[in-house]
Amino acid sequence: MLNDLMNLFTAQSTDILVALREHVLLSVAAIFIAAVIAVPLAIALMKHRRAGEVVLQIAGVIQTIPSLAVLGVLIPFVGIGTVPAIIALVLYAIMPIFQNTYAGLTEIDPNLTEATDAFGFSWPFKLFKIQLPLAMPMILSGLRIATVMVIGTATLAALIGGGGLGTFIMIGIQTNDNAQLLLGAILSALLALIFSWGIKLIGKLSLKKMGILLASLVALGGVYFGGQAIVQPRGTITIAGKLGGEPEILINLYKELIEADNPRLDVKLKPNFGGTTFIYKALKGGDVDVYPEFTGTVLQTLVKGEHVSHQPKQAFDDAKRAIKEQDNLSYLAPMKYQNTYALAVRQADAKKYHLKTTSDLAKMSPQLTAGFDHDFYELKDSYPGMKKAYQLQFNKVTSMSSSLRYKALVNKQIDVTDAYTTDPQLKQYKLVTLKDDKQYFPPFQGAPLVRKAILTKYPSVKKSLARLDGKITNQDMIDMNYQVTVQHKQADKVAHQYLVKHHLLK
Amino acid sequence: MIKFSDVVKTYQEKQVVNKLNLTVASGEFFVLVGPSGSGKTTILKMINRLIEQSAGEILIDDINVNQVDTAKLRKNIGYVLQNIALFPNLTISQNAGILLEAQGVKRDKRETLVNQLLDRVGLPHEQYGSRMPSELSGGEQQRVGIVRALITKPDIILMDEPFSALDPLSRKQLQDLILDLYDELKPTILFVTHDMHEALRLGTRIGVLVNGHLEQVGSPNKIISEPANKTVSSLFDNQRVTLVSDMQSAGLLHPLHSQYPEQTPQLSATQTIQELAMVLREVDQVVIDQQYVVTADDVLQYIGQQ
């Protein structure tokens, strides 16, 4: 495990730095905005106790709303990406900062308050010379609590395309890669510790020095974001991909093809952009212009009331028509490979028993032990249906956690398991998937889903993406997934190699 | 001059100050004395309007305090609190000079004034200036409290039981200090205490307050020799028995013959025997008015004789 982690660390150091930077920017922006709201609010309310209590209650209630729900509610209003992530984080950070600032200011020894009154101090003098410095330890501890919380919660930003260290955690969960998961978790924990320690140090400065520090931070941020806004070129296309290595490879293929044909177009990638529903909303909302989607997913999840054909060609045509009718989106020509369920066996067994198709397996099934992922084992349209269709009669069938099933197969505790047909583990553990010769599973063919407006504006995009029409076999995809997910190579390099090797670049 | 005319203060229908008529002349050291709950602090705080009166008028040099902006009013009135209330986030020098800072006096000038006055009250500025309040004893802190109030040379200084939280020895030292400073600067001082003995020691005039009613106003001698009524005499009767000077009359104070160690605490014959007893718990002997020496045995002997 430690080795995996170290490999990952060296192989993906650029990605890690990018994610770290995103995470820090996201957190710092959220804390800063929250402080700018909460501290003056607490100052304004310190003399109006009843209103102060009401605000405390409201902030407390906001904090009890699960962060995912906040994100969900915000998407229709502010779209996806960094902005809703920051808004959600700000909402969370306000409570501890307000609570502590308010307590720090209202719990000042009444004798000191009487003294400041009796001396006839002006309110700014009283505030900056006495009240804020006295409340400062409490304010800083509020900031520390908020920072630790925000850095932790910011990992959820990955779900809505906000980036950050959460990306590693999401990929880790999705691909059962504990090394990735740990990487994200450890880095965000470290980051929280470092920030908390930094705020402690700031606490030792005088109010004046704190002001200078804050001002320089704001100036720096202004220059950074201002510069970014100016540099931003016109004519950009945003291509997003769902969580995981495979979508990241695909969008890098898209990017390189589009930019090769149209050098003046800038393609922005948003890898690991989240789950299906989310990325689809982003496409409809115009935050994303293109993303690769499977025919099966379009028919089963995105469009309503569509019969799912088990003929790949028919399925694609249905999907293309339905999604255009429903949401006016263009579904371009699909690639060759299918990423669907299949049963997998060890290469040696496949040879020994001459197994090529699932029907071949059915004949041998009484002699074999199977172990399936819990979902696959239980869901009606997975194993139970398949068993009936193929007359599978395994010697013994168990259900196990999906992370264990490949190793169980390699260690010969089981002989058959379920797999996705482009899983890199197939290559890693020398496994073979058997053809679904009765077409029990609906086809899952990948194809670019594009906003109509983009094709009207940049007609060349359609031509560029069409170069992948019928390309990329299952074996190609497994190979590329293997390089990215197991060997931790950069997705853009792997994509480039594929395009060069298959002469798809001019 | 501070003049109260028919001043009344009621809290929730309870009268705490009852038709107060009183004039304190400029340059007077006026002590308001009375048991706790007699309304003396309320009267003090109505002068700088920390508390507003319910009825009547308060005039400072013929100007109604209610017609002056509070900030402006308070700038000319020094204030010393019972709880001292030095700002814990500021050094001794910063605390001492904070009123000058609030008035926008330049740093150099501030430092000169603060250093002078700190030295004057027995806190050498090189040694004390950069310390924090929590590093000082209660008596030292209240010296800073006095410096803080005096630094802007206000015409009026209000002192709300400033020494009642201190140990007897510090109390005596600070009483001496405030008398010295009063002689030197001649401000108008309004001093509140529940300690009859302290009132007698400090006041040029004393006002005796019981249950919000001013029973008698007069010089210390007059109050002792001609108490206006039974209430007043009973308050000060208690005082008489316990003075150190009574031990002197009983011949229990030994004249001082030789040199005494420098750290030997010093008290005055006008202090109470209780205060003497408190000090003698810590040390073997105490010097009285630089003339006599007294030990714990002497005190016990005196009490035995009574």
Interface residues (C-beta under 8 A of the other chain):
Chain A: D109 N111 L112 E114 A115 D117 A118 F119 G120 F121 S122 F125 K129 I130 P133 L134
Chain B: N48 L50 T70 A71 K72 L73 R74 K75 I77 Y79 L81 N83 A85 F87 P88 N89 L90 I98 L99 E101 A102 L158
